[in-house]
């Protein structure tokens, strides 16, 4: 059965974890380097956080990003996620502002150094690209379509079969060209 990102109830998970750590919304916003209103919207499931934002939140709370996608199964050395069991692409008006939709591929394994996702990068105007940054590195492989990738002063057009590897601490953003681009993204975030 294909699940929706919304079914994870990221907001409630975040609020519960924040409170278990004895943190106020203001304290978490300072630790994560995010605005208090943004965190409030995430906790209230008004917006779905971009991957980079979820990385910052998980780091501030001292958990791996996989914590938010886990199921009630013990962590294992080998994890298989069947196509029919993957969390589907987040849908709805609450995610349109980030310019992409993501699908975690290895969510049952919480303790890991890499986070693989299928990311659907929407077509949009260049001025509407949302830039993110976080510690670590990223690898992106274009499965279908074309996209524009901007990282610092570098702009690259990528098409099906192209890949790119970059330092994710530099603000970076993407947009689909001529439609939505489907990509495989692997994020490495050091502890």
C-alpha positions as CSV (number, residue, x, y, z in Angstrom):
1,X,0.0,0.0,0.0
2,X,1.4,3.4,-1.0
3,X,1.5,5.9,1.8
4,X,1.4,9.7,1.6
5,X,4.0,11.9,3.3
6,X,1.1,13.6,5.0
7,X,0.2,10.3,6.7
8,X,3.5,10.5,8.6
9,X,2.1,13.5,10.5
10,X,5.5,15.2,10.6
11,X,4.1,18.1,12.6
12,X,2.9,16.0,15.5
13,X,6.1,14.0,15.5
14,X,8.2,17.2,15.6
15,X,6.1,18.7,18.4
16,X,6.3,15.5,20.5
17,X,10.1,15.2,20.0
18,X,10.6,18.9,20.8
19,X,8.6,18.7,24.0
20,X,10.3,15.5,25.0
21,X,13.6,17.4,24.8
22,X,12.2,20.2,27.0
23,X,12.5,22.8,24.2
24,X,10.3,25.7,23.4
25,X,9.5,26.6,19.8
26,X,11.8,29.6,20.2
27,X,14.6,27.5,21.5
28,X,14.3,25.0,18.7
29,X,14.1,27.8,16.1
30,X,17.4,29.2,17.4
31,X,19.1,25.7,17.5
32,X,17.9,24.9,13.9
33,X,18.5,28.3,12.5
34,X,14.8,28.5,11.3
35,X,12.1,31.0,12.1
36,X,9.7,30.4,14.9
37,X,6.6,31.0,12.5
38,X,8.0,28.5,10.0
39,X,8.5,25.8,12.7
40,X,5.0,26.5,14.0
41,X,3.5,26.0,10.5
42,X,5.4,22.7,10.3
43,X,4.3,21.5,13.7
44,X,0.7,22.4,12.7
45,X,1.0,20.5,9.4
46,X,0.3,23.7,7.5
47,X,3.5,23.2,5.4
48,X,5.6,20.2,4.6
49,X,9.2,21.0,5.3
50,X,11.8,20.8,2.5
51,X,14.4,18.1,3.0
52,X,17.0,20.7,4.0
53,X,14.7,22.1,6.7
54,X,14.0,18.6,8.0
55,X,17.7,17.9,8.2
56,X,18.3,21.1,10.3
57,X,15.4,20.2,12.6
58,X,16.6,16.6,13.1
59,X,20.1,17.8,13.8
60,X,18.9,20.4,16.3
61,X,16.9,17.6,18.1
62,X,19.7,15.1,18.0
63,X,18.1,12.5,15.8
64,X,18.7,11.3,12.2
65,X,16.2,12.5,9.6
66,X,15.1,8.9,9.2
67,X,13.5,9.2,12.7
68,X,10.6,11.1,11.1
69,X,10.0,8.4,8.5
70,X,10.4,5.3,10.7
71,X,7.9,2.6,11.3
72,X,7.5,0.6,14.5
73,X,10.2,-1.9,13.4
74,X,13.7,-2.3,14.9
75,X,16.6,-0.8,12.9
76,X,18.3,-3.5,10.8
77,X,21.5,-3.8,8.8
78,X,19.5,-4.6,5.7
79,X,16.4,-2.7,4.8
80,X,14.2,-3.5,1.8
81,X,11.4,-1.0,0.8
82,X,9.1,-2.5,-1.8
83,X,7.6,-0.1,-4.4
84,X,4.1,-0.6,-3.0
85,X,5.3,0.2,0.5
86,X,7.1,3.5,-0.3
87,X,5.7,6.8,1.0
88,X,4.2,8.5,-2.0
89,X,5.0,12.0,-3.2
90,X,3.5,14.7,-0.9
91,X,0.6,16.4,-2.5
92,X,-1.5,19.4,-1.8
93,X,-1.3,23.2,-1.7
94,X,0.9,23.2,1.5
95,X,4.0,22.0,-0.4
96,X,3.8,24.1,-3.6
97,X,6.0,26.8,-2.2
98,X,9.2,24.7,-2.0
99,X,9.1,23.7,-5.7
100,X,9.6,20.0,-5.3
101,X,7.9,16.9,-3.8
102,X,10.0,14.1,-2.2
103,X,9.7,10.4,-1.5
104,X,12.0,8.8,1.1
105,X,13.5,5.5,-0.1
106,X,15.1,4.0,2.9
107,X,12.9,5.2,5.7
108,X,12.8,2.0,7.9
109,X,16.5,2.4,8.6
110,X,16.8,5.3,11.0
111,X,20.5,5.2,11.9
112,X,22.2,5.8,8.5
113,X,24.7,8.2,7.0
114,X,22.9,8.7,3.7
115,X,19.3,9.6,2.9
116,X,18.1,8.6,-0.6
117,X,15.0,10.2,-2.0
118,X,13.1,10.4,-5.3
119,X,12.5,14.1,-5.8
120,X,10.1,15.6,-8.4
121,X,11.3,19.1,-9.2
122,X,8.4,21.2,-10.5
123,X,8.6,23.6,-13.4
124,X,8.7,27.2,-12.1
125,X,10.1,30.7,-12.9
126,X,13.7,31.3,-12.0
127,X,12.7,34.0,-9.5
128,X,10.6,31.4,-7.7
129,X,13.4,28.9,-6.9
130,X,13.7,28.1,-3.2
131,X,17.3,27.8,-2.0
132,X,18.3,25.5,0.8
133,X,21.6,24.7,2.5
134,X,22.7,22.2,5.1
135,X,25.9,20.5,6.2
136,X,27.1,17.7,4.1
137,X,27.1,16.6,0.5
138,X,24.5,15.7,-2.1
139,X,24.4,13.5,-5.2
140,X,21.6,14.0,-7.8
141,X,20.9,11.8,-10.8
142,X,18.2,12.9,-13.3
143,X,15.9,10.0,-14.0
144,X,13.5,11.8,-16.3
145,X,13.1,15.4,-17.7
146,X,15.4,18.4,-17.5
147,X,16.2,20.7,-14.7
148,X,18.2,23.9,-13.9
149,X,20.5,23.5,-10.9
150,X,21.9,26.6,-9.2
151,X,24.6,26.4,-6.5
152,X,26.3,29.6,-5.4
153,X,27.6,31.2,-8.7
154,X,27.2,28.0,-10.7
155,X,24.2,27.3,-12.9
156,X,24.0,24.0,-14.8
157,X,21.3,22.5,-17.0
158,X,20.9,18.7,-16.4
159,X,18.9,16.2,-18.5
160,X,18.0,12.6,-18.2
161,X,21.1,10.5,-17.4
162,X,23.1,13.4,-16.0
163,X,24.3,13.6,-12.5
164,X,25.9,16.1,-10.1
165,X,27.7,15.9,-6.8
166,X,28.1,19.0,-4.6
167,X,28.7,20.5,-1.2
168,X,25.3,21.1,0.2
169,X,26.4,23.8,2.7
170,X,26.4,26.2,-0.3
171,X,22.8,27.6,-1.0
172,X,21.4,25.5,-3.8
173,X,18.1,25.3,-5.7
174,X,16.5,23.5,-8.6
175,X,13.6,23.9,-11.0
176,X,12.2,21.6,-13.7
177,X,12.5,22.9,-17.3
178,X,9.7,22.0,-19.7
179,X,7.8,20.1,-17.0
180,X,8.6,18.2,-13.8
181,X,12.0,16.6,-13.6
182,X,12.2,13.3,-11.7
183,X,15.5,12.7,-9.8
184,X,17.3,10.4,-7.4
185,X,18.9,12.5,-4.7
186,X,21.2,11.0,-2.0
187,X,22.1,13.3,0.9
188,X,25.1,12.7,3.2
189,X,24.9,14.6,6.4
190,X,27.8,14.2,8.8
191,X,27.0,13.7,12.5
